[in-house]
Amino acid sequence: MIDVDDLIALVRNYNPNTNSELIARAYSYGMEMHDGQVRHSGEPYFSHPIAVAAILTEQQMDDATIITALLHDTIEDTRASYKDVVDLFGAEIAELVDGVTKLTNLQLSSTETKQAENFRKLFMATSRDLRVTLVKLSDRLHNMRTIKAMRPEKQVQKSRETMDIYAPLAGRMGMQWMREELEDLAFRVLNPEARNSIIRRFITLQKETGDVISKITQDMMHELAAAHIETEIFGRAKKPYSIWRKMQEKDQGFSRLSDIYGFRIITESEADCYRALGAIHQRWYAVPGRFKDYISQPKSNGYRSIHTTVSGRDGKRVEVQIRTKQMHEVAEAGVAAHWSYRDGQRVENPFAVDPAKWISQLTERLDQAQDHDEFLEAVKLEMYQDQVFCFSPKGDVIKLPRGATPIDFAYAIHTRIGAACVGAKVDGIRVPLWTRLKNGQSIEIITAEGQTPQATWIDIAVTGKAKAAIRKSLREEDRDRFITLGRELARVAFEHIGRKATDKALRTAAKGLAMPNMPEMLARLGSAEITAREVVAAVYPDLAEAKGEEIDGRRAVIGLRPDQPFARAQCCQPVPGERIVGINFKGQGAVVHAIDCASLTRYEDQTIRWVDLHWHDGKHPANHAVTLDLTISHAAGVLGRICTLIAEQGANISDLVFKDRKPDYYRLFVDVDLRDAAHLHNVLTVLEADTDVAAILRHRDASRDHAQHALDEAQT
């Protein structure tokens, strides 16, 4: 554990004017508050805040951020209060500590809808002060470095959360080194065999070829020296996870994978960057399509560099990044460059961009999203995608995610332009709206009066802004139809419990569900955003739960140990009345599969984990979701009638997703909540008898078992 003098020395290395007395006071206070607390590893708990502070000194952060790291768990885990921190260390530090506490309390690995809402809160919180995010990222980095002390299931949860949220967030904020380390630490937990395999292949490759990095570095140094360019060159092999991801994307084995080595050339000036590029391209063949100039077109987080890939020694592809020293500082520090100190002064780096602007713009735009899933989708698109730069006819540069289409371009200019889009020209040539745009292209959008967004655009658009605007337009267009359908679904649901869906009852339900008004609730019910059961429960919770003598869901399955938890497998979605078998998972209880489920082949050689189960006799509640694959005629009123038929069978629609839209038919997946196999048979029979239903199947998807299988592999 680093003592207080060593920590202060780390800060003094880059900030001689540091307030060492305040840091020492925070160190003593944190140690006192955490006295007696221990980590999973058995170490004193305060060793963790100190390690987080040390990580932040590597980023040359200001005193307030270092002190926040020392105190970041005090409000949450000790008797210290917000007022105590204000009195002892001031309002600025108290606000930062409180911000980190709030981020820590967000359950980012919960269900998808809740995850989306928490993601929204995360971005709202970070838009106020990005230093909160820096402390949280450093906190997660140290926790991942020491993750082996946690329970296996907790390791998997934290690693998945890190891979999905924190690593991309670090990368999007320009902290590429942190992203790579977080990904590698999570990869070590989630797929240790794949990581070890890549490392073994690297070792074998080094034995066969020798120190390739040293040889290529010397070659580059020789060429640049001959061109009289002063440079520093750093070479490295790419991280195991980066290689693994590339293998998956390109569907190639390790032996066929190229450019697994990367080199950085650091020059004195911007002009030298282009001179170095010329020298490299003159000596080695440039790989077509692998050149990016982020100096003339910087990324939104301030990143500047020239990227190129060349065929190096013995034909090996190597990636080369060329930048100046100042550009390199921003590339390494990312968002932290905005607060970095040197010799007691804030660094004036001309390329450092205040990342608060990016997050502020993101939150402002995405706060307009009316749907949780839309928000999460948009955020992930913003974080994971690289960018392309296209030009409007006036010469304005429009930044878009890689893979964007003319529809995304149109909405990026203005929502009105996007809605009225009927076609596009790329470099003067008319192209389909699904064309993927490339760097440097000039885009002209063709519009027409009376045009409205089409449902098929959802699948064509890539940006969150475009998708949200299209969905909003479609929702408004279909609003009257959804309200009518919602009222009918509510009528059937209320009659099912012997009540009437009066306007007063529906207004009461809307109020109970925190909806702005009754029409809004009916529209969401009609569009399957909420279920009829939720509407009924908002008015008559007792009747909704207690209709008939139903079996307690906790004892629906017979054959388990007392109090042993269980869950239905999502791949086969077994329902009461069907033959079932259980698979035991360490620390997770049993997962119940249908006896004919294809996923069971994964456990054929692990018969000790199999449990003979059967359903409890009696009336089960209608809460067993089954996915139906429906193909229906594209005609007015068909979808409404299908939903009514399902409701008339006493079944609720919990989700509805369109999979394919054609001029003459729709194909959709409908999640229906059912009691048992007989209930399923009734619903299938009624729907199959309808003349507008072209095909109906019970959808089963073995890939839905992937998450549980990954957890199982991690545990074993």
TORVEX-537912 format. One record per residue: residue in one letter; z negated, y, x of N, C-alpha, C in turn. Coordinates in steps of 0.1 Angstrom, whole numbers, plus 5000, padded with zeros to 4 digits. Layout:
aZYXZYXZYX...
***
This chain:
m500049885008500050005000500050125009i500950225006501050345014499850435012d499250485023498050575020498550715018v497650805014498050935010498651015022d498150995034498751075046500151035048d500450905047501750855050502750905039l502250915027503150965016503451105018i502451185021502651325024503651345036a503451265046504351265057505851245053l506051155044507351125039507951245032v507151315025507651435018507851545028r506951565038507151665048508451655056n508851525058510051505065511251595060y511351615047512451695042511951825035n510651835033510151965027508852005034p508952075045507752115053506852205045n507352275034506552365026505952295014t505852165015505252085004503752125001n503352114988501952134985501152004987s500851985000500151855003498851844996e498151954994496851944987496951894973l498051944965498251894952498651744951i499451704961499851564961498651474964a497851524973496551444977495651434965r495551544957494751544945495251444934a496651444933497251354923497051204928y497151184941496951044946495551004943s494551084946493151044943492851024928y493451114920493251104905493850974900g495050944904495750824900494950694904m494450694917493750584921492450564913e491850674910490550674902490850614888m491950664881492250624868492650474867h493350434877493850294877492850194884d491650244887490650164894490350034886g490449924892490049794885491249724879q492449794877493649744871494449674882v495049554878495849484888497249454882r498149424890499549394886499649234884h500749194879500949044878500848974891s501149034902501048974915499648964921g498749034914497349044919497049164927e498049244931497849364938497249474930p496549574936495949684928497149754921y496849794908497949844900498549974906f497650054913498050184918499150174929s499250054934500350034944501750054938h501850034925503150054919503550204918p502650294912503050434912503250494926i502550444936502750494950504150444955a504550324952505850274956506950354949v506750394936507750474929507950604935a506750664939506850794946507550784959a507350674966508050654979509550644977i509950584966511450574963512050704961l511250794954511750934951511751014964t510850984974510951064986512251034993e512750914992514050874998515250964992q514951014979515951094973515651244975q514651274983514251404987513951494975m513051434966512751504954511651614956d511551704946510551814947509151754944d508051844947506651804946506351754931a506851824921506551794907506951654904t508151614909508651474906507851374913i507451394926506551304934505251284927i504651394922503351384915503451314902t504551344895504851264882504851114885a505451074896505550934899504150874901l503250954908501950904910501150894897l501450974887500650984875501350924863h502550864865503450834853502850724844d501850644848501250554839499850594834t499350704839497950744835497750764821i498650844814498450874800498550744792e499450654795499650534787498650424790d498250404802497450294806495950324810t495550444810494150474814493550574804r492350614807491650704798492150854799a493050874809493551014811494351054798s494251184795494951234783495951344788y496851384779497851484782497151614786k496051644779495351774782494651764796d494151644799493551634813494651664824v495851614822496851634832497251784832v497351844820497651984820496652064828d495352034825494252114831494252094847l494551974851494451944865495651974873f496851964867498151974875499152064869g498852124857499752224851500652164841a501252254833502052214821503352134825e504052184836505252124840505151974843i504151944851503851804855503451724843a502551784834502151714822503351674813e504251764812505451744804506251624809l506451624823507151524829506551384827v505151384829504451254828504551204813d504451304804504551264790505951214786g506951274793508351224790508551084795v508051054807508150914813507350814804t506250854799505450774790506250734777k506850834772507650814759508850724762l509550744774510650654777510150504779t508950494785508350364787508050294774n507650364764507350304751508550264743l509750304747510950264739511250124742q511350044731511649904732513149884732l513749894744515149904745515849764745s514949654744515549524744515349454730s515049534720514849484707516149464700t516149454686517349424679518349534681e519649504678520749594680520549734674t520149734661519949854654518849944660k517749874662516649944668516949994682q517749914689518149944703518950074702a519850084692520650204691519850324689e518850314680518050424677517250464689n516750364697515950404709516850464719f518050414720519050474729519250624726r519350654713519450794709518250874713k517050824711515850894716515750904731l516250804738516250814753517050934757f518250944751519151054755518651194751m517951194739517351324735516251364744a515451264749514351294758514851344772t515851274777516351304790517151434791s517651484779518351604779517451724782r516151704781515251814783514951834798d514751724805514551734820514951604826l515951604834516551484840515551424850r514551494855513651434864512851324858v512651324844512051214837512851084839t514151104838515050984840514950934855l514851024864514850984878513550904881v512450944875511150874877511250734870k511850734858511950604851512850504858l513950554864514850464871514250414883s513450494890512750454902511650354898d510950374887509950284882510650144879r511750154872512450024869512949954882l513350034892513749974905512649894912h511449954912510349894919509849764910n509949784897509549664889510549544891m511849584893512849474895512649414909r512249494919511949444932510849344932t509849364923508649274923508649184910i509849154904509949094891509448944892k509448884904509148744905507648714900a506848814900505448794895505348784880m506448814873506348804858506648664853r506348644840506648514834508248504833p508748384834510248364834510948434822e510348414810511048474798511048634799k509948684805509848834807510848874818q511048794828512048824838513448844832v513748744823515048744817515248874808q514248904800514249014791514449144799k513649164810513749284818515049294825s515549184830516849184837517949214828r517949164816519049194807519049334803e517849394801517749534798518149614809t517849574821518349654833519849644835m520449534832521849514834522649594823d522049604811522749664800522549814799i521449864804521050004801520850084814y519850034822519350114834520450124845a521050014848522050014859523250094856p523850084844524950174840524550324840l523250344835522850484834522750544849a522250464858522150514872523550544877g524450454875525850474879526550594873r526250614860526950724853526350854858m525150854864524550974869524850994884g525750914889526150924903525350854913m524250784909523450714918523950564920q525050554927525750424928524850324936w524150374946523350274954522250214945m521750294936520650244927521250144917r522450184912523150094902523349954909e523849954921524249834927522949744930e521849814934520649734937520049684924l520049764913519549714900520349594895e521749604896522549494892522349374899d522149384913521949264921520649204918l519549284916518249224913518249154899a518949214890519049154876519949024877f520949034885521848914886521148794893r520248824902519448724908518648644898v518148714887517348644877518348574867l519348654862520148604851521148494855n521548494867522548384872522348354886p521248304890520948274904521948184911e522448084904523347994910524648064914a525148154905526348224908526148314920r525048384921524748474932524648394945n523948284945523748204957525048144962s525948114952527248054955528048164963i528048284958528848394965528248414979i526948414980526348444993526748335003r526748204998527148095007528548105011r529448155002530848165005531048275016f530248385015530248485025529948435039i528848355039528448295052529548215058t530148135049531248045054532348135059l532748235052533848325055533548395069q532248435071531948495084532048395096k531748275093531848175104533348155107e534248155097535648135099536348245105t535948375102536748485106535948575116g534648555118533948645126533448765119d533048865127532548995121533749085117v534349065105535549135101535249285100i534049315095533749455093533749535106s533149475116533149545129534549565135k535349465133536749465138537549575131i537449575118538249675110537749815113t536449835114535849965118536450015131q536449925141537049965154538450005153d539249935145540649965143540850105137m539950135127540050265120539650375129m538550355137538150455147539250485157h539950385161541050405171542150495165e542550465153543650535146543250685144l542050705139541550845136541350925148a540850855159540650925172542050975177a543050885176544350915181544951035173a544451055160544951165152544051295154h543051285164542151385167541351435154i540851335147540051365135538651305138e537651395137536251355139535651295127t535251175128534751105116533551015119e532850975109531950855109532450755100i532350625104532850515095531750415093f531650385080530650285076531350175068g531150045072531749935065530649845060r530949775049530049675043530749585034a530149465032530649375022530149415008k530849394998530449444985529249344980k528549404971527349324965527749204958p526949094957527348974950527748994936y526949084929527249104914528649174913s528949264922530249334921531349234923i531249144932532249044934532348944922w531148904917531148814906531848884894r531549004891532249074880533749084882k534149104894535649114897536248974895m535548874899536048734897536148704882q535248754874535348724859536448804853e536548934857537649024851539048974855k539248924867540548884872540748734870d539648664865539748514864540248454876q539648484888540048434901538848374908g539148274916538048214925537848304937f536748274944536348364955537448364966s538048244968539048234979540348324976r540648354963541748434960541448574958l540148614959539748754956539948834969s540548954967540749044978539749154977d539949254986539149374988537649354985i537049254992535649234991534849315001y535649385010535049475020535349625016g534349705018534549855015534149935028f534950045030534650135041534650275037r533750355043533650495040533850575052i534750665051535150755062534650895059i533650945067533051075065533651175075t534251285069534951385078534151515078e534651605086534051745087534551835076s535751825072536351915062537151845052e537451915041538351865030539751835036a540251925044541551905050541651775059d540551745066540451625074540451505065c539951515053540051395044541551355041y542351455039543751415036544451375049r544051435061544651395073544251245076a542951215073542551075076543250985066l543551025054544250945045545650915050g546351015056547650995061547650905073a546550915082546550825093546350675089i545450655079545150515074546450465068h547150545059548350485053549550465063q549550545073550550525083550350405091r549050365093548750245101548850115092w548350125080548350005071549050025058y549549915052550249925039549249965028a549650065020548750105008549150004997v548149964990548349874978548649964966p549849934960550250024948549250024937g549050134931548250144919546750154922r546350154935544950154939544550284946f545250394943544950524949544350624938k543150684941542550784932542050904940d542451014936542051134943540951214934y539651184937538651244930538151374937i538951414947538651544953539351654945s540551634942541251734934540951724919q540451604915540051584901538651524901p537551594903536251534905535751474892k534851374893534151314881533151424876s532751394863531951494856530551504863n530151404870528851414877528851474891g530051534894530151594907530751514918y530951384915531451294926532851334930r533051334944534351374949534651274961s535751214961536151124972537551084970i538251044980539550984979539350834980h539950754971539850604971541250554973t541350464982542650394984542350244989t543250154986543150014991544349985000v544049925011545149895021545049755025s546149695030546149565036545749585050g544549535054544049565067544349445076r543449425086543649315096543849175089d544849105094545148975089545548975074g545949085069546449095055545249105045k544049125050542949135041542949275034r542749275021542649405014541249465016v541249595019539949665021540049795013e538949825007538849954999538350065009v538950175009538550285017538250405009q537050465011536650595005536550705016i537250815013537250925023536651045017r535651105023534951225018534351305029t533951435026533251515036531751485036k530951535045529551515045528851565033q529251685028528651735016528951645004m530251605003530551514992529851384993h529551335005528851215007527451225002e526751345005525451365000525351354985v526251414978526251404963526651264959a527551194966527951064962526750964963e525850984973524750904975523550934966a523351064964522151104957522451114942g523651144938523951164924523151274918v522551244906521751354899520651414908a520051334917518951374925519451494935a520751504938521151604946520851744941h520751754928520451884921519051934925w518151834928516751874931516351854946s517351814954516951774968516551894976y515551864985515051974994515451935008r515552035016515752015030515152135038d514252115047513552215054512852315045g512252255034511452335025512252415015q513552405015514352475006515252384997r515552424985516452354977517852354984v518552244984519852224991520852294982e521652384989522752444982524052364984n524252264977525452184979526452224969p527652274973528652324964529152214954f528952084957529551984949528451924939a527251964941526151914932526351974918v526451884908526551934894525251904887d524852004878523651984870523951874860p523451754861523751644851523251674838a522351764836521751794823522851834813k523951904819525051944811525751824805w525951724813526651604808525851534796i524551514799523651444789523551534777s523451674779523351764767524551754758q525751754765526951744757527051604750l526651504757526751364751525851364739t524651414740523651404729524151484717e524651604721525151694710526351634702r527251564709528351504703527951374695l527151294701526851164695525751184685d525051294684524051314674524751324660q526051344660526751354648527051224642a526951114650527150974645526150944634q526750894623525850864611525450714611d525950634620525650494620525050454634h523950374634523350334646524350264656d525050174650525950094658527050184664e527550284656528550374662527950444674f526650484673526050564684525950474696l525450354695525350264706526650234712e527650204704529050184709529550294717a529350424712529850544718529150564732v527850544732527050564744527450464755k527650334751528050234761529450274766l530350314757531650354762531650464772e530750564769530650684778530150634791m529150534791528550494804529350404812y530050304806530650204813532050234818q532750324811534150344815534350434826d535350404834535850504844536750604836q537250704843537950804836539450814841v540250864832541650904836541751054832f542751114839542851264837544351284832c544451334820545751364814545951514811f547151554809547451694808548051724794s547551834788548151884775549451954779p550251984768551552064771551252204777k550052254775549652384781549152374796g548952244800548452224814546952204815d546252204803544852174803544552024807v543552004815543151864819542251814809i542551694804541651624794541151494801k539851484802539251364808538951254797l539451134799539251024790538850904797p538150804789537850674795539050594799r539050514809540150434812540450344801g541750324797542150244786542350324773a542150464774542250544762543750554758t543850594745545250594739545550744734p546750764730547050904725546150944713i545650854705544650884695543450944701d542950884712541750944718542051084724f543251094729543651224735543651334723a544251294712544351394701542951434696y542051334695540651374690539851454701a540251424714539551504724539951654724i541151684719541551814717540851884706h540951814694540251864682540351754671t539251744663539151644653540351664643r540751784640541751814631543151764636i543351774649544551724655544551574655g543451514657543351364657543651314643a543051374633543251324619544751334614a545451444619546851464615547851394624c547451314634548351254643549251154637v550551164639551451064635552251004646g552151064658552951004669552551084682a553151034693552851094706553951084716k554151184725555051174736554251174749v554651074758554051074771555151104781d554951214788555951254798557251274791g557251324779558451354771559051244764i558551124765559151004758558150954747r558750934735557950884724557450744726v556150734724555450604727554650564714p554250434713553350394702551950454704l551250464693549850514694548950424702w549250304703548350214711548650204726t549550294731549850294745548550334753r548350264764547250304773547650414783l546850524783547250634791546850614806k547650684815547350664829547150804835n546550804847546250934854547551014856g547351144853548451244856549551254846q549451174835550551184824550351314816s551451364811551451474802551551424787i550651464779550651404765550951514755e551851484746552051574734551851504721i550951554713550651494700551551554689i552051464681552951504670552051484657t551951594649551151594637552051614625a551451584613552151604601551151644590e551451734581550551764570550451644561g549251634556548951524546548551394553q548751384566548351264573546851244573t546351124572544951094573544750974582p543550964588543250854597543450714591q544050624598544350494593543250394597a542950294589541850194593542150124606t543450104609543850034621543550114634w543350244632543050324644541750284650i540850234642539450194648539650104660d540650004659540849914669541649964681i542350074678543250134688542450234697a541550314690540750414697539750354707v539450424718538550374728537250464728t537450594727536350694728535450684716g534150714719533150714708533450824698k533950944703534251054695535351024685a536350964690537450924681537050824670k536350714675535950614665535050674655a534050754659533150814649533850904639a534850984643535551074634536450984625i537050884630537850794621537050724610r535850674615535050604605534450704594k534150824599533650924589534750954579s535950974583537051004574537250884564l537250764570537550644561536350634551r535150664556533950654547534050754536e534450874539534650974528535750944518e536750884524537950844515537550734506d536750644510536350524502535050544495r534450664496533150684491532950654476d533950704468533850684454533850534451r534750464457534850314455533550244459f532950284471531750224475530550254466i530550374460529450404451529550314438t530850294433531050214421530550064424l531050014436530649884440529149864442g528549964448527049964451526349964438r526750044428526050044415526149904408e527249834409527449704404526549604411l526449614424525649524432524149544428a523749664427522349704423522049644409r523049664400522849614386522549464386v523349384393523149244394521849204400a521449274411520249244418519049274410f519049384402517849414394517749324382e518949284376518849184365518349044370h518549014382518048894388516548884387i515848994388514348994387513949044373g514849054363514449084350514249234348r514849324355514749464354516149534353k516149654349517349734348517549834359a518749854364519049944375519250084369t518250144363518350274357518550384368d518950504364519150604374517750644380k516750644372515450674377514950564388a515250444385514850334394515650344407l516950384406517750394418517350514426r516950624419516550744427515250714434t514350634427513150594434513450504446a514350414445514750334456515350414468a516150514464516750594475515650674482k514650724475513550794481512750694490g512450574485511750474493512450434505l513850434505514550394517514950514526a514350634523514550754531516050794531m516650774519518050814518518050964512p519051044515519051184510519151184495n519851094489520051094474520550954469m520650944456521050814450522550774454p523450874452524850834456525050784470e524250844479524350804493523850664495m522750624488522250494489523250394483l523850424471524850334465526050324474a526550434481527650424490527350324501r526150334507525750244518525650104513l525150084501525049954495526449894493g527349974488528749924486529449894498s529149964509529849944522529049844530a528049774524527249664531526449714543e526149844543525249894553523749864550i523449854538522149804534522349694523t521349614520521449504511520849534498a521249464488520749484474519249444474r518849344482517449304483516549424488e517049504497516349614502516149724491v517149744483517049834472516049794462v516049664458515149614448513749624454a513549584467512249584473511649724474a512449824474511949964475511350004462v511649934451511049974438510049864434y510449744435509549634430509349534442p508549574452508249484464507649354460d506749354450506149224446507149134440l507949184431508949094424509949044434a510349134443511449094453510948984462e509648984465509148874474508648754466a508148774454507448664447508248594436k509548624435510248564424510348414426g509648334418509648194418508648144429e508348014429507547944438508347904450e508447994460509247964472508447914483i509147834492508447784504508247894514d507147894520506847984531507747954542g508448064547509448044557508847984570r507548014573506947964585506747814585r506847744573506647604572507847534565a509047604567510247554561510747424568v510347404580510847284588509647194591i509947064589508846964591509246884604g508246854612508446774624508046854637l507546974635507147054647505647044648r505147084660503647084662503047194654p501747194650501147294643501347434649d501747534642501947674647503047684657q503847584659504947594668506047684662p506447784669507547874663508947804663f509847854654511147794655512147904650a513347884653514447984649515647904646r516447954636517747894633518747924644a519547834649520647864658521647944652q522148044659523148134653524548074654c524747974663526047914664526447834652c525547764646525847674635525247714622q524147804622523547854610523147744600p522247654604521947544594521147604582v521347544571520647584559519847464553p518747484545518047374539519047284532g518747154533519647054527520546984537e520747044548521546984559520746914569r521346814575520646744586520446824598i519346824604519046924615518346844627v518346914638517646864650517146984657g516046974664515447084672515647064687i515747174694515847174709514647264713n513747204721512547284726512947374738f512447494737512647594748511247634753k511047634766509847674772509447814768g508247824762507747954758508448014746q509447944740510248004729510147924716g509447814716509347724705510647644704a511047614692512247524690513347604683v514647574687515747624680516447514672v516647544659517047444650518547444649h519247334651520647324650521047224639a522247244634522847134625523147014634i523046894628523246774636524646764642d525646834636526946824641527346944649c526447024653526747154661527347114674a528447184678529047164691528247204703s527247294700526447344711525447234716l525247134708524247034712524746954724t526046954727526546874739525946924752r525547054752524947104764523547044768y522946974758521646914760521646764759e522846704760522946554759522146484769d522046544781521346474792519846514792q519346584782517946634782517346594769t517346464766516946414753515446434751i514646454762513246474761512946604753r513946694753513746824746514146814731w514746704727515146694713514046664704v514046724692512946704682513646664669d513146554663513746514650513046594639l513846674632513346764622514046744608h513446784597514046794584513446904577w514246954567513747074559512647034549h511747114546510747094536511447094522d511046994514511546984500511047104492g511847144483511447254474512347374474k511947484468512847604467512547694479h513647714486513647804498514047944494p513548044501513948184498515448204503a516148294496517548324500517548414512n517148364523517248444535517848374547h518648274544519348204555520848254555a521048334565522448394566523448294571v524548294564525748214567526948294567t527748284578528948364579530148294573l530848364563532048314557533248384562d534248304565535548364570536548364558l536748494553537548514541538848574543t539948524537541248594537541548624523i541648754520541848804506543048894505s543548904493544748994490544349134492h545249214498545049354499545549424486a544649434477545049494464543749564459a543949664450542849744445541849654437g540649664440539549604433539249464437v540049404447539749264451538449254458l538249344468536949334476535749354467g535849444457534749464448534449344440r535449284435535249164427534649044435i535149034448534548924456533048954458c532649074461531249104463530449084450t531049114439530349084426530248934424l531248854427531148714425529948654434i529848704446528748654455527448694449a527348824444526048874438525748794426e526648754418526448684405525848544408q526048494420525548364424524148384430g523548504429522148524434522148534449a523248564455523248574470523548724474n522948764485523148904490524048904502i524849004503525749034514524949114524s524649054536523849124546524749194557d525949154558526949214567528349184563l529249274566530649254563531449324574v532349244580533149294592534649264589f535449364590536949334589537449284602k538049164603538649114615540149144616d540849154605542249184606542749254593r543549354595544049424583545549424584k546149364574547649364573548049424559p549349464558549749524545549549434533d549549304535549349214523548049144522y547249144533545949074532544949134541y543649104538542549134547541949004552r541549004564540648894569539348944573l538248894567536948954570535848844572f534848874579533648794580532548854572v531948764563530948814554529748734556d528548794560527348724561526648724548v526348604543525748594529524348524531d523348584525521948524525521848424514l521548294518521548184509520248104510r519948024499518747944498518947814505d520047744502520247604507521647564507a521947434510523347384510523947394496a523147364486523747374472524147514469h523347604473523647744470524947784478l525047744490526247764498527547704490h527347584485528447514478528847594466n527947644458528247724447529047854450v528647924461529348044465530748014469l530847904477532247864482533147824471t532547754461533347704450533847824441v532947924438533348034430534448114437l534248144450535248224457536548154459e536548024461537747944463538547944450a537847954439538547954426539248084423d538948194430539548324427540948324432t541848374424543248374428543648464439d542848564442543048654453542448614466v541748494466541248444479542248344484a542848384495543948294501543348184509a542148204516541548104524540048134525i539248034526537748054528537247944536l536547974547535947884556534447924559r533647824562532347854568532547874583h532247994588532548034602531347984611r531747904621530747864631531347904645d530447954653530848014666529947964677a530347874685529447824696529147934706s529948034707529648144717528348214713r527948204700526748274696525548214703d525648094708524548024714524448064729h525348154734525448194748524148254753a523548344746522348414750521248314752q521048224742519948134744520148034755h521447994757521847904768521547974781a521948104782521648174795520148174798l519348204787517948204789517448064794d518047964788517647824791517947794806e519147834810519447814824518547884834a518248014830517348094838515948024840q515447964829514147904829514147764836t515247694836515347564842515747574857
***
